[in-house]
Amino acid sequence: MLPAFLLSRILLHFDAEKDDLISDLSAAAFTPDGSLWVASDELNSVERLLPLAPQRFGREQSFPIADFVELFNQEDEIDIEGLDYANSYLWLVGSHSSKRKKTKGKKLGKDLQRIATIVAEPNRFLLARIPVIDGQLLKSALRSQRFTPPPQRRLPAKIGDRNLLFEVLKEDEHLEPFLRGGIPAKDNGFDIEGLAVKGKRIFLGLRGPVLQGWAIVLSLEIEETAPGELGLAAIGPEGRLYQNILSISMVWGCGNYAGTRKIC
Protein backbone atom coordinates (compact mmCIF):
# COMPACT_ATOMS: atom_id res chain seq x y z
CA MET A 1 0.00 0.00 0.00
CA LEU A 2 1.50 3.34 -1.05
CA PRO A 3 1.77 6.30 1.36
CA ALA A 4 -1.32 8.46 1.68
CA PHE A 5 -1.65 11.52 -0.54
CA LEU A 6 -4.04 14.42 -0.86
CA LEU A 7 -7.08 13.70 -2.98
CA SER A 8 -7.40 15.54 -6.28
CA ARG A 9 -9.07 15.09 -9.63
CA ILE A 10 -7.41 13.06 -12.36
CA LEU A 11 -8.29 12.61 -16.03
CA LEU A 12 -8.47 9.11 -17.48
CA HIS A 13 -8.15 8.47 -21.23
CA PHE A 14 -9.49 5.14 -22.52
CA ASP A 15 -8.74 3.83 -26.00
CA ALA A 16 -12.36 3.09 -26.88
CA GLU A 17 -15.88 3.62 -25.62
CA LYS A 18 -16.39 0.96 -22.97
CA ASP A 19 -19.59 1.72 -21.09
CA ASP A 20 -19.14 -1.15 -18.63
CA LEU A 21 -15.69 0.17 -17.77
CA ILE A 22 -16.09 3.93 -17.87
CA SER A 23 -19.42 4.13 -16.06
CA ASP A 24 -18.78 1.33 -13.53
CA LEU A 25 -15.26 1.88 -12.20
CA SER A 26 -15.17 0.37 -8.73
CA ALA A 27 -11.51 0.13 -7.67
CA ALA A 28 -8.12 1.74 -8.29
CA ALA A 29 -4.52 1.36 -7.14
CA PHE A 30 -1.10 2.77 -8.00
CA THR A 31 2.05 0.71 -8.51
CA PRO A 32 5.57 2.08 -7.94
CA ASP A 33 6.27 2.47 -11.66
CA GLY A 34 3.58 5.18 -11.76
CA SER A 35 0.89 3.03 -13.38
CA LEU A 36 -2.72 3.48 -12.31
CA TRP A 37 -4.68 0.22 -12.20
CA VAL A 38 -8.48 0.37 -12.35
CA ALA A 39 -11.26 -2.20 -12.43
CA SER A 40 -14.97 -2.28 -13.16
CA ASP A 41 -17.46 -4.30 -11.14
CA GLU A 42 -19.03 -5.32 -14.46
CA LEU A 43 -15.87 -6.78 -16.03
CA ASN A 44 -13.50 -9.64 -15.17
CA SER A 45 -10.34 -7.71 -15.98
CA VAL A 46 -8.06 -5.01 -14.65
CA GLU A 47 -6.85 -2.09 -16.74
CA ARG A 48 -3.44 -0.44 -16.58
CA LEU A 49 -3.17 3.27 -17.40
CA LEU A 50 0.17 5.03 -17.85
CA PRO A 51 0.94 8.58 -16.69
CA LEU A 52 0.70 10.97 -19.66
CA ALA A 53 1.03 14.26 -17.79
CA PRO A 54 0.41 15.45 -14.24
CA GLN A 55 -2.96 14.00 -13.14
CA ARG A 56 -3.59 12.48 -16.59
CA PHE A 57 -3.46 8.76 -17.39
CA GLY A 58 -3.98 6.80 -20.59
CA ARG A 59 -2.53 4.24 -23.05
CA GLU A 60 -4.81 1.59 -21.59
CA GLN A 61 -3.76 -2.05 -21.39
CA SER A 62 -6.29 -4.70 -20.34
CA PHE A 63 -5.47 -7.86 -18.37
CA PRO A 64 -8.17 -10.57 -18.09
CA ILE A 65 -8.08 -12.05 -14.59
CA ALA A 66 -8.70 -15.56 -15.95
CA ASP A 67 -5.28 -15.42 -17.67
CA PHE A 68 -3.63 -15.46 -14.24
CA VAL A 69 -6.06 -16.88 -11.68
CA GLU A 70 -8.44 -19.78 -12.28
CA LEU A 71 -12.01 -18.58 -11.93
CA PHE A 72 -14.87 -20.74 -10.78
CA ASN A 73 -16.53 -20.38 -14.19
CA GLN A 74 -16.29 -18.19 -17.28
CA GLU A 75 -19.82 -16.77 -17.16
CA ASP A 76 -20.23 -14.91 -13.87
CA GLU A 77 -18.71 -11.56 -12.99
CA ILE A 78 -16.15 -11.16 -10.19
CA ASP A 79 -17.74 -7.90 -9.10
CA ILE A 80 -14.31 -6.44 -8.31
CA GLU A 81 -14.64 -3.95 -5.45
CA GLY A 82 -11.06 -3.47 -4.27
CA LEU A 83 -7.52 -3.23 -5.63
CA ASP A 84 -4.24 -2.64 -3.82
CA TYR A 85 -0.50 -3.09 -4.35
CA ALA A 86 1.89 -4.60 -1.82
CA ASN A 87 5.17 -6.53 -2.00
CA SER A 88 5.21 -6.79 -5.82
CA TYR A 89 1.65 -8.11 -5.96
CA LEU A 90 -1.54 -6.58 -7.27
CA TRP A 91 -4.32 -7.67 -4.93
CA LEU A 92 -8.00 -7.80 -5.85
CA VAL A 93 -11.19 -8.77 -4.08
CA GLY A 94 -14.71 -9.52 -5.23
CA SER A 95 -17.76 -8.32 -3.34
CA HIS A 96 -18.44 -11.76 -1.76
CA SER A 97 -22.10 -10.77 -1.93
CA SER A 98 -25.30 -12.40 -3.04
CA LYS A 99 -27.85 -10.53 -5.08
CA ARG A 100 -31.59 -10.44 -5.61
CA LYS A 101 -32.77 -10.71 -9.21
CA LYS A 102 -33.97 -7.44 -10.70
CA THR A 103 -37.49 -6.83 -11.94
CA LYS A 104 -38.17 -6.19 -15.63
CA GLY A 105 -41.38 -4.20 -15.24
CA LYS A 106 -43.41 -6.29 -17.70
CA LYS A 107 -45.47 -8.86 -15.81
CA LEU A 108 -46.17 -8.45 -12.11
CA GLY A 109 -46.27 -12.18 -11.38
CA LYS A 110 -42.89 -12.83 -12.95
CA ASP A 111 -41.38 -9.77 -11.26
CA LEU A 112 -42.56 -11.06 -7.88
CA GLN A 113 -40.88 -14.38 -8.63
CA ARG A 114 -37.70 -12.64 -9.68
CA ILE A 115 -37.33 -10.55 -6.52
CA ALA A 116 -37.90 -13.69 -4.44
CA THR A 117 -34.87 -15.29 -6.13
CA ILE A 118 -31.45 -14.79 -4.51
CA VAL A 119 -28.30 -15.90 -6.32
CA ALA A 120 -24.67 -16.15 -5.19
CA GLU A 121 -22.34 -16.16 -8.19
CA PRO A 122 -19.14 -18.04 -7.25
CA ASN A 123 -16.69 -15.69 -8.99
CA ARG A 124 -17.67 -12.94 -6.54
CA PHE A 125 -16.02 -14.92 -3.74
CA LEU A 126 -12.49 -14.18 -4.95
CA LEU A 127 -9.56 -12.81 -2.97
CA ALA A 128 -6.38 -13.09 -5.03
CA ARG A 129 -2.97 -11.63 -5.75
CA ILE A 130 -1.02 -11.49 -9.02
CA PRO A 131 2.70 -10.67 -9.39
CA VAL A 132 3.30 -7.31 -11.08
CA ILE A 133 6.73 -6.14 -12.24
CA ASP A 134 7.42 -3.10 -14.41
CA GLY A 135 3.74 -2.62 -15.11
CA GLN A 136 3.06 -6.17 -16.27
CA LEU A 137 1.02 -8.87 -14.57
CA LEU A 138 2.89 -12.17 -14.61
CA LYS A 139 1.99 -15.83 -14.34
CA SER A 140 5.31 -16.45 -12.61
CA ALA A 141 8.11 -14.21 -11.35
CA LEU A 142 11.47 -14.91 -9.73
CA ARG A 143 11.86 -13.38 -6.29
CA SER A 144 14.93 -11.22 -5.86
CA GLN A 145 17.79 -12.94 -4.01
CA ARG A 146 18.37 -9.92 -1.78
CA PHE A 147 14.87 -10.38 -0.35
CA THR A 148 14.48 -14.17 -0.23
CA PRO A 149 17.63 -16.28 -0.64
CA PRO A 150 17.60 -18.80 -2.20
CA PRO A 151 15.40 -17.60 -5.09
CA GLN A 152 11.74 -18.65 -5.00
CA ARG A 153 8.93 -18.25 -7.46
CA ARG A 154 6.17 -15.72 -7.02
CA LEU A 155 2.95 -17.14 -8.41
CA PRO A 156 -0.58 -15.80 -8.75
CA ALA A 157 -2.57 -17.12 -5.80
CA LYS A 158 -6.10 -17.05 -4.39
CA ILE A 159 -8.04 -18.40 -1.47
CA GLY A 160 -8.90 -21.77 -2.95
CA ASP A 161 -12.13 -22.54 -1.11
CA ARG A 162 -14.83 -19.95 -1.79
CA ASN A 163 -16.49 -20.91 1.49
CA LEU A 164 -13.43 -20.46 3.72
CA LEU A 165 -13.98 -16.83 4.67
CA PHE A 166 -17.74 -17.33 4.92
CA GLU A 167 -17.43 -20.36 7.19
CA VAL A 168 -15.11 -18.46 9.52
CA LEU A 169 -17.35 -15.40 9.67
CA LYS A 170 -20.52 -17.42 10.24
CA GLU A 171 -19.45 -17.67 13.88
CA ASP A 172 -19.19 -13.89 14.26
CA GLU A 173 -21.83 -12.51 16.60
CA HIS A 174 -22.48 -9.50 14.34
CA LEU A 175 -22.26 -11.11 10.89
CA GLU A 176 -23.76 -14.54 11.54
CA PRO A 177 -27.44 -13.60 10.92
CA PHE A 178 -26.60 -11.98 7.58
CA LEU A 179 -24.41 -14.83 6.31
CA ARG A 180 -26.57 -17.75 7.40
CA GLY A 181 -29.68 -15.96 6.15
CA GLY A 182 -28.18 -15.28 2.71
CA ILE A 183 -29.27 -11.65 2.82
CA PRO A 184 -28.47 -9.89 -0.50
CA ALA A 185 -26.04 -6.97 -0.59
CA LYS A 186 -28.68 -4.38 -1.52
CA ASP A 187 -30.76 -5.48 1.50
CA ASN A 188 -27.96 -4.57 3.95
CA GLY A 189 -26.37 -7.99 3.46
CA PHE A 190 -22.68 -8.89 3.48
CA ASP A 191 -20.88 -6.81 0.85
CA ILE A 192 -17.13 -6.11 0.57
CA GLU A 193 -16.46 -2.67 -0.87
CA GLY A 194 -12.81 -1.91 -0.11
CA LEU A 195 -9.36 -3.50 0.18
CA ALA A 196 -6.09 -2.42 1.80
CA VAL A 197 -2.94 -4.54 2.14
CA LYS A 198 -0.02 -4.00 4.52
CA GLY A 199 2.54 -6.80 4.55
CA LYS A 200 0.61 -9.99 5.31
CA ARG A 201 -2.33 -8.12 6.80
CA ILE A 202 -5.45 -7.64 4.68
CA PHE A 203 -8.17 -5.13 5.55
CA LEU A 204 -11.61 -5.58 3.99
CA GLY A 205 -14.07 -2.71 4.28
CA LEU A 206 -17.73 -3.71 4.25
CA ARG A 207 -20.53 -1.64 2.76
CA GLY A 208 -22.90 -3.95 4.55
CA PRO A 209 -24.12 -4.91 6.94
CA VAL A 210 -24.28 -1.57 8.75
CA LEU A 211 -25.42 -2.02 12.35
CA GLN A 212 -27.09 1.00 13.94
CA GLY A 213 -24.75 3.28 11.98
CA TRP A 214 -21.66 1.17 12.69
CA ALA A 215 -19.64 0.01 9.69
CA ILE A 216 -17.41 -3.08 9.76
CA VAL A 217 -13.78 -3.56 8.74
CA LEU A 218 -12.33 -7.08 8.73
CA SER A 219 -8.64 -7.66 9.42
CA LEU A 220 -7.11 -10.90 8.09
CA GLU A 221 -3.63 -12.33 7.78
CA ILE A 222 -2.91 -14.31 4.63
CA GLU A 223 -0.45 -17.16 4.31
CA GLU A 224 0.53 -19.24 1.30
CA THR A 225 -0.59 -22.80 2.00
CA ALA A 226 0.47 -24.28 -1.35
CA PRO A 227 1.67 -22.95 -4.71
CA GLY A 228 -1.17 -20.82 -6.01
CA GLU A 229 -3.28 -21.17 -2.85
CA LEU A 230 -3.81 -18.81 0.08
CA GLY A 231 -5.19 -19.48 3.54
CA LEU A 232 -6.01 -17.57 6.70
CA ALA A 233 -3.46 -17.40 9.52
CA ALA A 234 -4.38 -17.07 13.18
CA ILE A 235 -4.06 -13.47 14.36
CA GLY A 236 -6.65 -12.94 17.07
CA PRO A 237 -6.87 -14.21 20.63
CA GLU A 238 -7.56 -17.93 21.00
CA GLY A 239 -6.36 -18.58 17.47
CA ARG A 240 -9.08 -16.62 15.69
CA LEU A 241 -8.58 -16.22 11.94
CA TYR A 242 -9.78 -12.60 11.73
CA GLN A 243 -10.36 -9.44 13.70
CA ASN A 244 -13.59 -7.49 13.48
CA ILE A 245 -13.37 -3.72 13.80
CA LEU A 246 -16.49 -1.59 14.18
CA SER A 247 -16.36 2.08 13.24
CA ILE A 248 -18.87 4.84 13.77
CA SER A 249 -19.94 5.66 10.22
CA MET A 250 -22.53 8.38 10.82
CA VAL A 251 -22.49 11.97 12.05
CA TRP A 252 -25.11 12.28 14.75
CA GLY A 253 -27.30 15.34 15.17
CA CYS A 254 -25.98 16.01 18.67
CA GLY A 255 -22.48 16.73 17.35
CA ASN A 256 -19.64 15.33 15.32
CA TYR A 257 -18.42 12.04 16.75
CA ALA A 258 -16.12 9.56 15.11
CA GLY A 259 -14.14 6.70 16.52
CA THR A 260 -13.19 3.06 16.21
CA ARG A 261 -13.47 0.18 18.62
CA LYS A 262 -11.79 -3.18 18.21
CA ILE A 263 -14.16 -5.80 19.57
CA CYS A 264 -12.21 -9.03 19.22
Summary of the structure (lengths in Angstrom):
residues: 264
radius of gyration: 19.5
end to end distance: 24.5
largest distance: 65.4
contacts: 758
relative contact order: 0.12
helix: 13%
strand: 41%
